[in-house]
Amino acid sequence: MVLAVALILVTVASVLFHFLSPWWFTPLASNWKLIDDTILITLVITGGVFVAVNLFIAWALIRYRHRPGRRATYEPENKKLEGWLTIGTSLGIIAMLAPGLYVYTQMIRVPEDAIVVEAVGQQWQWRFRLPGEDGRLGRTGAAFVSLDNPLGLDPDDPDGHDDLIVPGPDLVLPLDRPVLVLLRAHDVLHNFYVPQFRVKMDLVPGLVSRFWFTPTATGRFEILCAELCGVGHWNMRGHVEVVDKSAYREWRAALPTFGAVLAAAADDGLDEAARRGRELARERGCLACHTLDGAAGIGPTWQGLYGAERPLADGRSVRADADYLAEAIRDPNATLVAGFPAIMPRVDLSEAEVDALVAFIRSLGAPTAEAQGADPMPPGDAPAANEAAHGAPR
C-alpha cells in the first residue's frame, strides 16, 4: 500500500512540475516551430505512457494486495491483452517517428536562395567563413592549417582568395533570409547549437555536415557546443547576431578576404624568433587555450601579456617578464594565475623553443596603461614594435 501511494504521488508531482516548471523552451527565433511541435508530440505520448503505467501499477498493488486466504491465479497467456498492447505500442511509435521523419525531409531541402556560411569548430573556439563575390567557397585541407590560415584554405585555389574571413567567434546574419550552415571540425566531435534556432548538428572531423534555418527575430544569440569535446568544452562559445539586411551588408563589406589575410601575414614584421614561436604555438596546441586578441579563453590571453602585472592564485602578483614567462612555460602549474584552473600539462621544449615562444608573446604587445591600472612600461623595456600580429585570425 505504501508503494502504491508513493507511485501516485510521484506521478501527480511529475505532471504538476511539467505544467508549473519555469524551465521550458527558449523563445523561438527561427522558422523551425516544427521541431518544437515534434518534441511536444513525443512528450505527450511518453508522458501519457508514464502516467498510465504508474497508475496501473498503483491500482494493481491496491486491487491485488495480499489478503489472508486469497490465492493468486495462474494465467500464462492473454492473447487479447497482448494484441491490444502490440497495437497500442506500434501506434505510439509511429506517432513519434512520423513527425520526426517529416521534419527531417524539410531540413534537407535547402531553399535555393539560402546564403552560405561555413562554421569550423576547433578546441575550443568557433571560426566562420563566407563566400566572396564569386559565390563559391575555396578548397580546404588539413595540410594548409597554420596560425595565419586557421581555416585551412588552399592558398593556390583562386576561388578561395575572395572568401570572407570572420575575425572572431561572432557571426552576423540577416533577418528573414534562409541560411545554409556548412560544418567542419579540425580535431574532435563538436556540435553547433543555438537554442533559439532549435536546429543543431554535429561537426565530424573529415566530413562536412549541414543544416539550414531562417532567422525570424533580431537579437544576439549564444552559440554553444553541445558535444563534449574536452576540458574546455564549457568555454566553446560564440554569438550570432541577427540584424536587418542593410546592417548585414555593412558588416559583410567590412570583412577581410582570405587574400588580404595572406598578404598581411606575409608582411607581419616579426623577427625570426617570434615567427618560430608563432609556429610552435600552433603546432603544440597553445592556441587552444590562449587567445591572441584579448578574448576570454581557458588560459590567459597572450595579447598585452608581456610586462603585465599578473595576480596569482596564492594572493601574490608577478610581472610577466621574460623570466616569468619562461618559467611558466616550463612548469605551468608552479605559479597559477588567479581565475584559471591548473590544467596546463608540462611540455617538453628546448631552451631555444621556450625563448621563441617568449619572443612571440612579447611581439603581441605590452599592456596599456588602462588595462594595467598603472603607468605604461618604461620605454627601455618595451617589446619590439609589431602590431600586425594582433589581428591574427582565431
C-alpha positions as CSV (number, residue, x, y, z in Angstrom):
1,M,0.0,0.0,0.0
2,V,2.8,2.4,0.8
3,L,4.4,1.8,-2.6
4,A,1.1,2.4,-4.4
5,V,0.7,5.8,-2.6
6,A,4.3,6.7,-3.4
7,L,3.8,5.9,-7.1
8,I,0.6,8.0,-7.2
9,L,2.4,11.0,-5.5
10,V,5.3,10.7,-7.9
11,T,3.0,10.7,-10.9
12,V,1.0,13.7,-9.7
13,A,4.1,15.6,-8.8
14,S,5.7,14.9,-12.2
15,V,2.6,16.2,-14.0
16,L,2.3,19.3,-11.9
17,F,6.1,20.0,-12.3
18,H,5.6,19.9,-16.1
19,F,2.9,22.5,-16.1
20,L,4.3,24.7,-13.4
21,S,8.0,24.5,-14.2
22,P,9.8,27.7,-15.1
23,W,12.3,25.8,-17.3
24,W,10.8,25.5,-20.7
25,F,11.7,26.2,-24.3
26,T,13.6,29.4,-25.0
27,P,11.7,31.9,-27.3
28,L,11.7,30.7,-30.9
29,A,13.8,32.8,-33.2
30,S,13.7,30.8,-36.4
31,N,11.3,29.0,-38.8
32,W,11.7,25.7,-37.0
33,K,8.5,25.6,-34.9
34,L,8.1,22.1,-36.4
35,I,10.8,20.9,-34.1
36,D,9.0,22.2,-31.1
37,D,5.8,20.5,-32.2
38,T,7.7,17.2,-32.7
39,I,9.2,17.4,-29.2
40,L,5.8,18.2,-27.7
41,I,4.2,15.2,-29.5
42,T,6.9,12.9,-28.2
43,L,6.5,14.4,-24.7
44,V,2.7,13.9,-24.7
45,I,3.0,10.3,-25.8
46,T,5.8,9.3,-23.4
47,G,4.2,11.3,-20.6
48,G,0.9,9.6,-21.2
49,V,2.6,6.2,-21.1
50,F,4.4,7.2,-17.9
51,V,1.2,8.2,-16.1
52,A,-0.7,5.1,-17.4
53,V,2.0,2.6,-16.3
54,N,2.5,4.1,-12.9
55,L,-1.2,4.4,-12.1
56,F,-1.8,0.9,-13.4
57,I,0.9,-0.5,-11.1
58,A,-0.6,1.5,-8.2
59,W,-4.1,0.1,-9.0
60,A,-2.7,-3.4,-9.2
61,L,-0.9,-3.1,-5.9
62,I,-4.1,-1.9,-4.2
63,R,-6.6,-4.2,-6.1
64,Y,-4.5,-7.4,-5.7
65,R,-2.8,-6.7,-2.4
66,H,-2.2,-9.7,-0.2
67,R,-5.2,-10.9,1.8
68,P,-5.4,-13.9,4.1
69,G,-6.9,-17.0,2.3
70,R,-6.7,-15.4,-1.1
71,R,-4.8,-17.4,-3.8
72,A,-3.2,-16.0,-6.9
73,T,-4.5,-17.3,-10.3
74,Y,-2.1,-18.6,-12.9
75,E,-2.6,-17.1,-16.4
76,P,0.4,-17.7,-18.6
77,E,-1.1,-16.0,-21.7
78,N,-3.7,-13.5,-22.6
79,K,-3.8,-13.1,-26.4
80,K,-6.4,-10.4,-26.4
81,L,-4.4,-8.3,-24.0
82,E,-1.1,-8.9,-25.9
83,G,-2.8,-7.9,-29.1
84,W,-4.0,-4.6,-27.8
85,L,-0.6,-3.9,-26.2
86,T,1.1,-4.6,-29.5
87,I,-1.3,-2.4,-31.4
88,G,-1.0,0.4,-28.9
89,T,2.8,0.3,-28.8
90,S,3.0,0.3,-32.6
91,L,0.7,3.3,-32.9
92,G,2.7,5.2,-30.2
93,I,6.0,4.5,-32.0
94,I,4.5,5.6,-35.4
95,A,3.1,8.7,-33.8
96,M,6.6,9.6,-32.5
97,L,8.6,8.7,-35.6
98,A,6.4,10.1,-38.4
99,P,6.7,13.8,-37.3
100,G,10.4,13.4,-37.0
101,L,10.8,11.9,-40.4
102,Y,8.6,14.7,-41.9
103,V,10.8,17.4,-40.2
104,Y,13.9,15.7,-41.4
105,T,12.7,15.9,-45.0
106,Q,12.2,19.6,-44.6
107,M,15.7,20.0,-43.0
108,I,17.5,18.5,-46.1
109,R,15.5,20.6,-48.6
110,V,17.6,23.8,-48.6
111,P,16.0,26.8,-50.2
112,E,17.7,27.9,-53.4
113,D,18.1,31.5,-52.2
114,A,19.9,30.5,-48.9
115,I,23.1,32.3,-48.1
116,V,26.0,30.1,-47.2
117,V,28.1,30.2,-44.0
118,E,30.8,27.9,-43.0
119,A,31.4,27.2,-39.3
120,V,34.6,25.5,-38.2
121,G,35.0,24.0,-34.7
122,Q,38.3,23.5,-33.0
123,Q,39.1,23.0,-29.3
124,W,37.7,25.3,-28.1
125,Q,36.6,28.0,-30.4
126,W,34.4,28.8,-33.4
127,R,35.5,30.3,-36.7
128,F,33.4,31.4,-39.7
129,R,33.9,31.9,-43.4
130,L,31.5,33.3,-46.1
131,P,31.8,33.1,-50.0
132,G,33.1,36.2,-51.7
133,E,31.9,37.9,-54.8
134,D,32.1,34.7,-56.9
135,G,29.6,33.0,-54.5
136,R,31.9,29.9,-54.1
137,L,33.9,28.8,-51.1
138,G,37.5,27.8,-51.8
139,R,39.0,24.4,-51.2
140,T,40.3,23.5,-47.8
141,G,42.7,20.8,-46.4
142,A,44.3,19.9,-43.1
143,A,47.7,20.3,-44.6
144,F,47.1,24.1,-45.1
145,V,46.1,24.8,-41.5
146,S,48.5,27.3,-39.9
147,L,48.4,30.2,-37.5
148,D,47.8,32.6,-40.3
149,N,45.4,30.2,-42.1
150,P,43.4,28.5,-39.2
151,L,40.6,27.6,-41.6
152,G,42.9,25.6,-43.8
153,L,42.1,27.3,-47.1
154,D,44.2,26.3,-50.1
155,P,46.3,29.3,-51.0
156,D,46.6,28.1,-54.6
157,D,42.8,27.9,-55.2
158,P,41.7,31.2,-56.8
159,D,38.1,30.6,-55.7
160,G,39.2,31.0,-52.1
161,H,41.1,34.3,-52.3
162,D,37.9,36.3,-52.2
163,D,36.4,34.3,-49.3
164,L,35.4,36.5,-46.4
165,I,37.0,35.6,-43.1
166,V,35.1,36.5,-39.9
167,P,37.7,37.7,-37.3
168,G,36.4,36.1,-34.1
169,P,33.7,33.9,-32.8
170,D,30.8,36.3,-33.6
171,L,28.7,35.8,-36.7
172,V,26.1,38.3,-38.1
173,L,23.1,37.1,-40.2
174,P,20.3,38.9,-42.0
175,L,16.7,38.8,-40.8
176,D,14.2,36.6,-42.7
177,R,16.8,35.1,-45.1
178,P,17.4,31.3,-45.3
179,V,20.9,30.4,-44.1
180,L,22.8,27.2,-45.0
181,V,25.4,26.4,-42.4
182,L,28.3,24.1,-43.5
183,L,30.1,22.5,-40.6
184,R,33.7,21.2,-40.3
185,A,35.8,20.1,-37.3
186,H,39.6,20.3,-37.1
187,D,40.1,17.9,-34.2
188,V,37.3,16.1,-32.4
189,L,33.5,16.0,-32.4
190,H,31.7,19.3,-31.8
191,N,28.1,20.3,-32.1
192,F,26.8,23.7,-33.4
193,Y,23.8,24.7,-31.3
194,V,21.8,27.9,-30.9
195,P,18.9,27.1,-28.6
196,Q,16.6,29.8,-30.1
197,F,17.1,28.4,-33.6
198,R,16.2,24.8,-32.4
199,V,18.2,23.1,-35.2
200,K,21.6,21.6,-34.2
201,M,24.2,19.4,-35.9
202,D,27.4,17.5,-35.1
203,L,30.7,18.5,-36.6
204,V,32.7,15.4,-37.6
205,P,36.4,15.5,-38.5
206,G,36.9,14.7,-42.1
207,L,33.2,15.3,-43.1
208,V,31.1,18.4,-44.0
209,S,27.7,18.3,-42.3
210,R,25.0,20.9,-42.8
211,F,21.7,22.3,-41.7
212,W,19.6,25.4,-42.6
213,F,17.3,27.8,-40.9
214,T,15.7,31.2,-41.3
215,P,16.2,33.8,-38.5
216,T,12.9,35.3,-37.7
217,A,13.8,37.7,-34.8
218,T,16.6,40.2,-34.4
219,G,18.9,39.9,-31.4
220,R,22.1,38.4,-30.1
221,F,22.1,34.7,-29.5
222,E,24.7,32.5,-27.9
223,I,26.4,29.6,-29.9
224,L,27.0,26.6,-27.7
225,C,29.0,23.4,-28.3
226,A,26.5,20.6,-27.5
227,E,29.0,17.7,-27.8
228,L,31.5,17.1,-25.0
229,C,34.8,18.0,-26.7
230,G,37.4,18.2,-23.9
231,V,38.3,20.1,-20.8
232,G,37.4,23.5,-22.4
233,H,34.0,22.4,-23.7
234,W,32.2,24.7,-21.4
235,N,34.0,27.7,-22.8
236,M,33.4,26.9,-26.5
237,R,31.0,29.7,-27.1
238,G,30.3,32.4,-29.7
239,H,27.4,34.6,-30.8
240,V,25.0,35.0,-33.7
241,E,23.6,38.5,-34.1
242,V,20.6,38.8,-36.4
243,V,20.2,42.2,-37.9
244,D,18.3,43.8,-40.8
245,K,19.5,43.5,-44.3
246,S,21.3,46.9,-44.6
247,A,23.2,46.3,-41.3
248,Y,24.2,42.8,-42.6
249,R,25.5,44.3,-45.9
250,E,27.6,46.8,-43.9
251,W,29.1,44.1,-41.7
252,R,29.9,41.9,-44.7
253,A,31.5,44.7,-46.6
254,A,33.9,45.2,-43.7
255,L,35.2,41.6,-43.5
256,P,38.7,40.9,-44.7
257,T,39.2,38.5,-47.6
258,F,41.4,35.5,-47.4
259,G,43.8,37.1,-49.9
260,A,44.1,40.2,-47.7
261,V,44.8,38.0,-44.7
262,L,47.6,36.2,-46.6
263,A,49.1,39.5,-47.7
264,A,49.1,40.8,-44.1
265,A,50.6,37.6,-42.8
266,A,53.4,37.9,-45.3
267,D,54.3,41.4,-44.0
268,D,53.8,40.7,-40.3
269,G,57.0,42.4,-39.2
270,L,58.0,39.5,-36.9
271,D,61.7,38.6,-36.4
272,E,62.8,35.1,-36.9
273,A,62.5,34.1,-33.2
274,A,58.9,35.4,-32.9
275,R,57.9,33.8,-36.2
276,R,59.3,30.4,-34.9
277,G,57.4,30.9,-31.6
278,R,54.2,31.6,-33.6
279,E,54.5,28.3,-35.4
280,L,55.4,26.5,-32.2
281,A,52.2,27.9,-30.6
282,R,50.2,26.4,-33.3
283,E,52.0,23.1,-33.5
284,R,52.0,22.4,-29.8
285,G,48.3,23.4,-29.3
286,C,48.9,26.5,-27.2
287,L,46.2,28.5,-29.0
288,A,43.5,26.0,-28.0
289,C,43.6,27.8,-24.6
290,H,45.4,31.1,-25.1
291,T,43.9,33.7,-27.4
292,L,45.8,36.3,-29.3
293,D,43.2,39.0,-29.4
294,G,42.3,39.6,-25.8
295,A,39.2,37.4,-25.8
296,A,38.5,35.1,-22.9
297,G,39.9,31.6,-23.0
298,I,40.8,28.6,-21.0
299,G,44.1,30.3,-20.1
300,P,45.2,33.9,-20.0
301,T,45.2,35.7,-23.3
302,W,48.6,36.5,-24.8
303,Q,47.7,39.9,-26.2
304,G,49.2,42.5,-24.0
305,L,50.6,39.9,-21.6
306,Y,54.3,40.8,-21.8
307,G,55.1,43.1,-18.9
308,A,51.7,43.0,-17.3
309,E,51.2,42.6,-13.6
310,R,49.5,39.2,-13.1
311,P,47.6,38.4,-9.9
312,L,48.4,34.8,-8.7
313,A,46.1,32.3,-7.1
314,D,48.1,32.5,-3.8
315,G,47.5,36.2,-3.5
316,R,50.8,37.4,-4.8
317,S,51.3,39.3,-8.1
318,V,54.1,39.0,-10.5
319,R,55.3,40.9,-13.6
320,A,55.1,38.8,-16.8
321,D,58.6,39.5,-18.0
322,A,60.8,37.1,-20.0
323,D,62.0,35.1,-16.9
324,Y,58.4,34.6,-15.6
325,L,57.0,33.6,-19.0
326,A,59.9,31.1,-19.5
327,E,59.3,29.6,-16.0
328,A,55.5,29.4,-16.6
329,I,56.1,27.6,-19.9
330,R,58.5,25.1,-18.3
331,D,56.4,24.5,-15.2
332,P,52.9,25.8,-15.9
333,N,51.4,24.9,-12.5
334,A,54.1,26.4,-10.3
335,T,52.6,29.9,-10.2
336,L,48.9,29.8,-11.1
337,V,47.3,33.0,-12.4
338,A,44.2,33.8,-10.4
339,G,41.0,32.7,-12.0
340,F,42.4,30.0,-14.2
341,P,42.5,26.2,-13.5
342,A,45.6,24.1,-13.1
343,I,45.1,22.1,-16.3
344,M,48.1,23.0,-18.5
345,P,50.4,20.0,-18.9
346,R,54.2,20.1,-18.9
347,V,55.5,20.3,-22.5
348,D,58.9,19.1,-23.4
349,L,60.6,22.1,-25.0
350,S,64.2,23.0,-25.6
351,E,65.6,26.3,-24.3
352,A,65.5,27.7,-27.9
353,E,61.8,26.8,-28.2
354,V,61.0,28.4,-24.9
355,D,62.8,31.6,-26.0
356,A,60.9,31.5,-29.3
357,L,57.6,31.3,-27.5
358,V,58.5,34.2,-25.2
359,A,59.6,36.2,-28.2
360,F,56.2,35.6,-29.9
361,I,54.3,36.6,-26.7
362,R,56.5,39.7,-26.5
363,S,55.6,40.6,-30.1
364,L,51.9,40.7,-29.2
365,G,52.4,43.9,-27.4
366,A,52.7,45.3,-23.9
367,P,49.7,46.1,-21.7
368,T,48.1,49.6,-22.0
369,A,48.0,51.9,-19.0
370,E,44.2,51.5,-18.8
371,A,44.5,47.7,-18.8
372,Q,47.2,47.8,-16.2
373,G,45.7,50.4,-14.0
374,A,49.2,51.9,-13.7
375,D,51.9,53.6,-15.7
376,P,52.9,52.0,-19.0
377,M,56.1,50.0,-19.2
378,P,59.3,52.0,-19.3
379,P,60.5,52.7,-22.9
380,G,63.6,50.7,-22.4
381,D,61.7,47.5,-21.6
382,A,59.0,47.9,-24.4
383,P,58.8,45.0,-26.8
384,A,59.8,45.2,-30.4
385,A,57.1,47.0,-32.4
386,N,54.7,44.6,-34.0
387,E,51.1,45.5,-34.3
388,A,50.3,43.3,-37.3
389,A,50.1,40.1,-35.3
390,H,47.2,41.5,-33.2
391,G,44.8,40.8,-36.0
392,A,45.7,37.1,-36.4
393,P,42.6,35.1,-37.0
394,R,41.4,33.0,-34.1
